[in-house]
């Protein structure tokens, strides 16, 4: 009998590196599909099911290993990872400062911990602390978090949601026009096994915006759910026991930053920040702005005037 291609898949495959799923940027959000090398499986024909005879001699369909990969692809496509980070990998993150190296090490340690400490049902033990990354724009906070989210989805098949705070607010406002209330849109973020929140504190810091964040953070805090965050706003009061920002250019003193010297507490309230400090171990990240470096290395575009 032919062997299922999933059992013999090539971990050097350029499409999926053995995961069985190939990712693409998509329209705003990253998407995954079955690796082309698995679609021609002689056993299941890419369906995820193989036919076998039961004890009574009837031919019945049973899921093969491909069904598990399809389930992980489905989870990935519902997670909401940003399209630009569809193929983010920890190995591709190249630290250029001690703070970046420390942040990468912390994320790698978390990945190993989750691999080895999941409950028998594949769930995260309640009370597991996540990671909060904070620092100026362009230092790779989003890359590190999406690389971890990608592995949790495609390697472990975990239930994950990824959102940036400004995008969440946009979705909430759009949801009002479709008859969906805040509860329907916020509940999935509260209940999901693992939540990633990027751009924490972004927006106008209005009473409504803070109430939305309060509902999510406090809901997850009460349920002891694993949560990861990233923010451009400063974290680090010594009396809170939070990792201090020990870079030479302290974020609070920066005059050119969009944060205008505000702290995370200023943006999300002391109540929300207090719970975030308990949900996550916070890590300062500093280094050169990769976006500015990339812009400087790109050739200028010639603009032709009309004659």
DRENDO-1510 file (C-alpha; in Angstrom, 1 decimal, always signed):
<recs>
REC; n; res; u; v; w
REC; 1; UNK; +0.0; +0.0; +0.0 .
REC; 2; UNK; +1.3; +3.5; -0.8 .
REC; 3; UNK; +2.6; +5.5; +2.1 .
REC; 4; UNK; +0.9; +8.9; +2.9 .
REC; 5; UNK; +3.1; +11.8; +1.8 .
REC; 6; UNK; +2.6; +13.5; +5.2 .
REC; 7; UNK; +4.5; +10.6; +6.8 .
REC; 8; UNK; +7.4; +11.1; +4.4 .
REC; 9; UNK; +7.3; +14.9; +3.9 .
REC; 10; UNK; +10.5; +16.7; +3.2 .
REC; 11; UNK; +11.6; +19.1; +6.0 .
REC; 12; UNK; +13.9; +20.9; +3.5 .
REC; 13; UNK; +10.9; +21.7; +1.3 .
REC; 14; UNK; +11.1; +25.3; +0.1 .
REC; 15; UNK; +7.3; +25.7; +0.4 .
REC; 16; UNK; +6.6; +24.5; +3.9 .
REC; 17; UNK; +9.9; +23.3; +5.6 .
REC; 18; UNK; +8.1; +20.1; +6.6 .
REC; 19; UNK; +5.1; +21.8; +8.3 .
REC; 20; UNK; +2.8; +20.8; +5.4 .
REC; 21; UNK; +1.4; +24.4; +5.2 .
REC; 22; UNK; +2.5; +27.1; +2.8 .
REC; 23; UNK; +1.8; +30.8; +3.8 .
REC; 24; UNK; +1.1; +33.8; +1.6 .
REC; 25; UNK; +0.6; +37.6; +2.4 .
REC; 26; UNK; -3.2; +37.5; +1.6 .
REC; 27; UNK; -5.4; +40.6; +1.5 .
REC; 28; UNK; -4.4; +42.4; +4.8 .
REC; 29; UNK; -4.1; +39.1; +6.7 .
REC; 30; UNK; -1.7; +36.2; +6.3 .
REC; 31; UNK; -3.2; +33.1; +4.8 .
REC; 32; UNK; -2.0; +29.4; +4.6 .
REC; 33; UNK; -2.8; +26.6; +2.2 .
REC; 34; UNK; -1.8; +23.0; +1.9 .
REC; 35; UNK; +1.8; +22.6; +0.6 .
REC; 36; UNK; +1.7; +21.8; -3.1 .
REC; 37; UNK; +3.9; +18.7; -2.5 .
REC; 38; UNK; +1.1; +17.1; -0.4 .
REC; 39; UNK; -1.8; +17.7; -2.8 .
REC; 40; UNK; -0.7; +14.8; -4.9 .
REC; 41; UNK; -0.6; +12.2; -2.1 .
REC; 42; UNK; -1.5; +8.8; -3.6 .
REC; 43; UNK; -3.2; +7.7; -0.4 .
REC; 44; UNK; -5.7; +10.5; +0.3 .
REC; 45; UNK; -5.4; +12.6; -2.9 .
REC; 46; UNK; -5.0; +15.7; -0.8 .
REC; 47; UNK; -8.4; +15.2; +0.9 .
REC; 48; UNK; -7.1; +14.3; +4.4 .
REC; 49; UNK; -9.0; +11.0; +4.4 .
REC; 50; UNK; -8.0; +7.5; +3.5 .
REC; 51; UNK; -10.4; +4.6; +2.8 .
REC; 52; UNK; -10.0; +1.4; +4.9 .
REC; 53; UNK; -12.1; -1.7; +5.5 .
REC; 54; UNK; -13.8; -2.0; +8.9 .
REC; 55; UNK; -14.4; -5.3; +10.8 .
REC; 56; UNK; -17.6; -6.0; +8.7 .
REC; 57; UNK; -15.8; -5.5; +5.4 .
REC; 58; UNK; -17.3; -2.1; +4.7 .
REC; 59; UNK; -15.1; +0.5; +3.0 .
REC; 60; UNK; -15.1; +3.6; +5.3 .
REC; 61; UNK; -13.2; +6.9; +5.3 .
REC; 62; UNK; -10.8; +7.7; +8.2 .
REC; 63; UNK; -8.8; +10.9; +8.7 .
REC; 64; UNK; -5.1; +10.6; +7.9 .
REC; 65; UNK; -2.3; +12.8; +9.1 .
REC; 66; UNK; -3.2; +15.4; +6.4 .
REC; 67; UNK; -6.4; +16.1; +8.3 .
REC; 68; UNK; -4.3; +17.5; +11.2 .
REC; 69; UNK; -2.4; +19.8; +8.9 .
REC; 70; UNK; -5.7; +21.0; +7.4 .
REC; 71; UNK; -6.9; +21.8; +10.9 .
REC; 72; UNK; -3.8; +23.8; +11.6 .
REC; 73; UNK; -4.2; +25.7; +8.3 .
REC; 74; UNK; -7.8; +26.5; +9.3 .
REC; 75; UNK; -6.6; +27.8; +12.7 .
REC; 76; UNK; -3.9; +29.9; +10.9 .
REC; 77; UNK; -6.4; +31.5; +8.6 .
REC; 78; UNK; -8.6; +32.5; +11.5 .
REC; 79; UNK; -5.8; +33.9; +13.6 .
REC; 80; UNK; -5.4; +37.3; +11.9 .
REC; 81; UNK; -1.6; +37.5; +11.6 .
REC; 82; UNK; -0.5; +40.6; +9.6 .
REC; 83; UNK; +0.1; +39.8; +5.9 .
REC; 84; UNK; +3.6; +41.3; +5.9 .
REC; 85; UNK; +4.7; +38.8; +8.6 .
REC; 86; UNK; +3.1; +35.6; +7.1 .
REC; 87; UNK; +6.5; +33.9; +6.9 .
REC; 88; UNK; +8.1; +35.4; +10.0 .
REC; 89; UNK; +10.6; +33.0; +11.7 .
REC; 90; UNK; +12.7; +33.5; +14.8 .
REC; 91; UNK; +15.8; +32.4; +12.8 .
REC; 92; UNK; +15.3; +35.4; +10.5 .
REC; 93; UNK; +15.4; +37.9; +13.3 .
REC; 94; UNK; +19.0; +39.3; +13.4 .
REC; 95; UNK; +19.6; +41.3; +16.7 .
REC; 96; UNK; +21.7; +44.4; +16.4 .
REC; 97; UNK; +21.7; +45.3; +20.1 .
REC; 98; UNK; +21.9; +43.5; +23.4 .
REC; 99; UNK; +18.2; +44.4; +24.1 .
REC; 100; UNK; +17.1; +42.8; +20.8 .
REC; 101; UNK; +19.2; +39.7; +21.5 .
REC; 102; UNK; +17.6; +39.4; +25.0 .
REC; 103; UNK; +14.1; +39.8; +23.5 .
REC; 104; UNK; +14.8; +37.0; +21.0 .
REC; 105; UNK; +16.2; +34.8; +23.7 .
REC; 106; UNK; +13.1; +35.3; +25.8 .
REC; 107; UNK; +10.7; +34.4; +23.0 .
REC; 108; UNK; +12.8; +31.3; +22.1 .
REC; 109; UNK; +12.7; +30.2; +25.7 .
REC; 110; UNK; +8.9; +30.7; +25.8 .
REC; 111; UNK; +8.6; +28.6; +22.6 .
REC; 112; UNK; +10.6; +25.7; +24.2 .
REC; 113; UNK; +8.6; +26.0; +27.4 .
REC; 114; UNK; +5.2; +25.7; +25.6 .
REC; 115; UNK; +6.4; +22.8; +23.5 .
REC; 116; UNK; +7.3; +20.9; +26.7 .
REC; 117; UNK; +4.6; +21.9; +29.1 .
REC; 118; UNK; +1.2; +21.7; +27.3 .
REC; 119; UNK; -1.5; +19.8; +29.1 .
REC; 120; UNK; -2.6; +16.4; +27.6 .
REC; 121; UNK; -5.4; +18.1; +25.7 .
REC; 122; UNK; -3.0; +20.5; +24.0 .
REC; 123; UNK; -4.1; +23.5; +26.2 .
REC; 124; UNK; -1.8; +25.9; +28.0 .
REC; 125; UNK; -1.7; +25.5; +31.8 .
REC; 126; UNK; -3.8; +28.3; +33.3 .
REC; 127; UNK; -1.7; +31.1; +34.8 .
REC; 128; UNK; +1.1; +30.7; +32.3 .
REC; 129; UNK; +2.7; +34.2; +31.9 .
REC; 130; UNK; +3.1; +35.6; +28.4 .
REC; 131; UNK; +5.6; +38.2; +27.1 .
REC; 132; UNK; +5.3; +41.9; +26.7 .
REC; 133; UNK; +7.7; +43.7; +24.4 .
REC; 134; UNK; +8.1; +47.5; +24.6 .
REC; 135; UNK; +10.3; +49.9; +22.9 .
REC; 136; UNK; +10.6; +52.3; +19.9 .
REC; 137; UNK; +9.2; +51.5; +16.4 .
REC; 138; UNK; +11.1; +49.4; +14.0 .
REC; 139; UNK; +13.1; +47.2; +16.4 .
REC; 140; UNK; +11.3; +43.9; +15.6 .
REC; 141; UNK; +8.6; +43.5; +18.3 .
REC; 142; UNK; +6.0; +42.5; +15.7 .
REC; 143; UNK; +8.4; +40.1; +14.0 .
REC; 144; UNK; +9.2; +38.3; +17.2 .
REC; 145; UNK; +5.6; +37.9; +18.3 .
REC; 146; UNK; +4.3; +36.8; +14.9 .
REC; 147; UNK; +7.1; +34.3; +14.5 .
REC; 148; UNK; +6.0; +32.8; +17.8 .
REC; 149; UNK; +2.3; +32.9; +16.9 .
REC; 150; UNK; +3.1; +31.2; +13.6 .
REC; 151; UNK; +4.8; +28.3; +15.4 .
REC; 152; UNK; +2.0; +27.9; +17.9 .
REC; 153; UNK; -0.4; +27.6; +15.0 .
REC; 154; UNK; +1.4; +25.5; +12.5 .
REC; 155; UNK; +3.7; +23.4; +14.8 .
REC; 156; UNK; +1.4; +22.8; +17.8 .
REC; 157; UNK; -2.1; +23.5; +16.3 .
REC; 158; UNK; -3.0; +25.9; +19.1 .
REC; 159; UNK; -6.0; +28.2; +19.1 .
REC; 160; UNK; -4.5; +31.7; +18.6 .
REC; 161; UNK; -5.8; +35.2; +17.8 .
REC; 162; UNK; -3.6; +38.1; +16.7 .
REC; 163; UNK; -4.8; +41.7; +16.7 .
REC; 164; UNK; -3.3; +45.2; +16.7 .
REC; 165; UNK; -5.3; +47.5; +18.9 .
REC; 166; UNK; -6.1; +50.1; +16.2 .
REC; 167; UNK; -7.3; +47.4; +13.9 .
REC; 168; UNK; -9.5; +46.0; +16.7 .
REC; 169; UNK; -11.1; +49.4; +17.3 .
REC; 170; UNK; -11.8; +49.6; +13.5 .
REC; 171; UNK; -13.4; +46.2; +13.5 .
REC; 172; UNK; -15.6; +47.1; +16.5 .
REC; 173; UNK; -16.8; +50.3; +14.9 .
REC; 174; UNK; -17.5; +48.4; +11.6 .
REC; 175; UNK; -19.3; +45.7; +13.6 .
REC; 176; UNK; -21.8; +48.3; +14.9 .
REC; 177; UNK; -23.0; +48.7; +11.3 .
REC; 178; UNK; -23.7; +45.0; +10.9 .
REC; 179; UNK; -25.6; +44.6; +14.1 .
REC; 180; UNK; -22.8; +42.9; +16.0 .
REC; 181; UNK; -22.4; +44.3; +19.5 .
REC; 182; UNK; -19.1; +44.7; +21.4 .
REC; 183; UNK; -19.8; +41.5; +23.4 .
REC; 184; UNK; -19.8; +39.4; +20.2 .
REC; 185; UNK; -16.6; +40.9; +18.9 .
REC; 186; UNK; -14.7; +41.0; +22.3 .
REC; 187; UNK; -15.8; +37.6; +23.6 .
REC; 188; UNK; -13.6; +35.6; +21.1 .
REC; 189; UNK; -10.5; +37.6; +22.2 .
REC; 190; UNK; -11.3; +37.0; +25.9 .
REC; 191; UNK; -11.9; +33.3; +25.4 .
REC; 192; UNK; -9.2; +32.3; +22.9 .
REC; 193; UNK; -6.4; +30.1; +24.3 .
REC; 194; UNK; -3.6; +32.4; +23.2 .
REC; 195; UNK; -4.0; +36.2; +22.4 .
REC; 196; UNK; -1.4; +38.5; +20.8 .
REC; 197; UNK; -2.2; +42.2; +21.1 .
REC; 198; UNK; +0.1; +44.5; +19.0 .
REC; 199; UNK; +0.3; +48.3; +19.1 .
REC; 200; UNK; -1.0; +48.4; +22.6 .
REC; 201; UNK; -2.0; +51.9; +23.7 .
REC; 202; UNK; -2.3; +53.2; +20.1 .
REC; 203; UNK; -5.3; +55.5; +19.4 .
REC; 204; UNK; -6.8; +58.5; +21.2 .
REC; 205; UNK; -6.9; +56.8; +24.6 .
REC; 206; UNK; -10.6; +57.8; +24.8 .
REC; 207; UNK; -12.8; +56.5; +27.6 .
REC; 208; UNK; -14.4; +54.1; +25.1 .
REC; 209; UNK; -11.1; +52.8; +23.8 .
REC; 210; UNK; -9.9; +52.1; +27.4 .
REC; 211; UNK; -13.1; +50.4; +28.3 .
REC; 212; UNK; -12.6; +48.0; +25.3 .
REC; 213; UNK; -9.1; +47.2; +26.4 .
REC; 214; UNK; -10.3; +46.8; +30.0 .
REC; 215; UNK; -12.9; +44.2; +29.0 .
REC; 216; UNK; -10.3; +42.2; +27.1 .
REC; 217; UNK; -7.4; +42.4; +29.5 .
REC; 218; UNK; -9.5; +41.9; +32.7 .
REC; 219; UNK; -11.4; +39.1; +31.1 .
REC; 220; UNK; -8.2; +37.2; +30.3 .
REC; 221; UNK; -6.7; +38.1; +33.7 .
REC; 222; UNK; -9.7; +36.6; +35.5 .
REC; 223; UNK; -9.5; +33.4; +33.3 .
REC; 224; UNK; -5.7; +33.2; +33.6 .
REC; 225; UNK; -5.3; +33.1; +29.8 .
REC; 226; UNK; -1.9; +33.3; +28.0 .
REC; 227; UNK; -1.4; +36.7; +26.6 .
REC; 228; UNK; +1.3; +38.4; +24.6 .
REC; 229; UNK; +1.7; +42.2; +23.9 .
REC; 230; UNK; +3.8; +44.8; +22.1 .
REC; 231; UNK; +3.8; +48.5; +22.7 .
REC; 232; UNK; +5.7; +51.6; +21.8 .
REC; 233; UNK; +5.0; +53.1; +25.2 .
REC; 234; UNK; +7.3; +53.0; +28.1 .
REC; 235; UNK; +7.1; +50.3; +30.8 .
REC; 236; UNK; +9.3; +50.2; +33.8 .
REC; 237; UNK; +8.4; +51.8; +37.1 .
REC; 238; UNK; +10.9; +50.4; +39.6 .
REC; 239; UNK; +8.2; +50.1; +42.3 .
REC; 240; UNK; +6.3; +47.7; +40.1 .
REC; 241; UNK; +9.2; +45.3; +39.7 .
REC; 242; UNK; +9.0; +45.6; +35.9 .
REC; 243; UNK; +12.1; +45.2; +33.6 .
REC; 244; UNK; +13.6; +48.7; +33.3 .
REC; 245; UNK; +14.6; +50.4; +30.1 .
REC; 246; UNK; +18.3; +50.5; +30.4 .
REC; 247; UNK; +19.2; +51.8; +27.0 .
REC; 248; UNK; +21.3; +54.9; +26.6 .
REC; 249; UNK; +18.3; +56.6; +24.9 .
REC; 250; UNK; +15.6; +56.2; +27.5 .
REC; 251; UNK; +12.3; +56.0; +25.7 .
REC; 252; UNK; +10.6; +58.4; +28.1 .
REC; 253; UNK; +13.1; +61.1; +27.2 .
REC; 254; UNK; +12.9; +60.8; +23.4 .
REC; 255; UNK; +11.5; +63.9; +21.8 .
REC; 256; UNK; +11.2; +62.5; +18.2 .
REC; 257; UNK; +9.0; +59.5; +19.1 .
REC; 258; UNK; +5.3; +59.3; +18.4 .
REC; 259; UNK; +4.7; +58.3; +22.0 .
REC; 260; UNK; +5.5; +61.9; +23.2 .
REC; 261; UNK; +7.1; +60.6; +26.3 .
REC; 262; UNK; +4.0; +58.9; +27.6 .
REC; 263; UNK; +4.0; +55.7; +29.6 .
REC; 264; UNK; +1.8; +52.6; +29.1 .
REC; 265; UNK; -0.2; +53.6; +32.2 .
REC; 266; UNK; -0.9; +57.0; +30.6 .
REC; 267; UNK; -2.4; +55.3; +27.6 .
REC; 268; UNK; -4.3; +52.3; +29.1 .
REC; 269; UNK; -5.0; +53.4; +32.7 .
REC; 270; UNK; -3.4; +52.1; +35.9 .
REC; 271; UNK; -6.1; +49.4; +36.3 .
REC; 272; UNK; -5.4; +47.8; +32.9 .
REC; 273; UNK; -1.6; +48.3; +33.1 .
REC; 274; UNK; -1.5; +46.6; +36.6 .
REC; 275; UNK; -3.2; +43.5; +35.1 .
REC; 276; UNK; -0.9; +43.5; +32.1 .
REC; 277; UNK; +2.1; +43.5; +34.4 .
REC; 278; UNK; +0.8; +40.4; +36.0 .
REC; 279; UNK; -0.2; +38.7; +32.7 .
REC; 280; UNK; +3.2; +39.2; +31.1 .
REC; 281; UNK; +6.9; +39.3; +31.8 .
REC; 282; UNK; +8.0; +42.6; +30.2 .
REC; 283; UNK; +11.1; +43.0; +28.1 .
REC; 284; UNK; +12.5; +46.2; +26.8 .
REC; 285; UNK; +13.6; +46.2; +23.1 .
REC; 286; UNK; +15.9; +48.8; +21.6 .
REC; 287; UNK; +18.1; +49.1; +18.5 .
REC; 288; UNK; +18.2; +50.7; +15.1 .
REC; 289; UNK; +14.9; +51.3; +13.3 .
REC; 290; UNK; +14.9; +48.6; +10.6 .
REC; 291; UNK; +12.3; +50.5; +8.5 .
REC; 292; UNK; +14.5; +53.6; +8.3 .
REC; 293; UNK; +17.5; +51.5; +7.5 .
REC; 294; UNK; +15.6; +49.7; +4.7 .
REC; 295; UNK; +14.4; +53.1; +3.3 .
REC; 296; UNK; +18.0; +54.3; +3.2 .
REC; 297; UNK; +19.2; +51.3; +1.2 .
REC; 298; UNK; +16.4; +51.4; -1.4 .
REC; 299; UNK; +17.2; +53.2; -4.6 .
REC; 300; UNK; +15.3; +56.5; -5.0 .
REC; 301; UNK; +12.4; +56.4; -7.5 .
REC; 302; UNK; +12.9; +58.7; -10.5 .
REC; 303; UNK; +9.9; +61.0; -11.0 .
REC; 304; UNK; +9.4; +62.4; -14.4 .
REC; 305; UNK; +7.8; +65.8; -14.9 .
REC; 306; UNK; +5.5; +66.5; -17.7 .
REC; 307; UNK; +7.2; +68.3; -20.6 .
</recs>
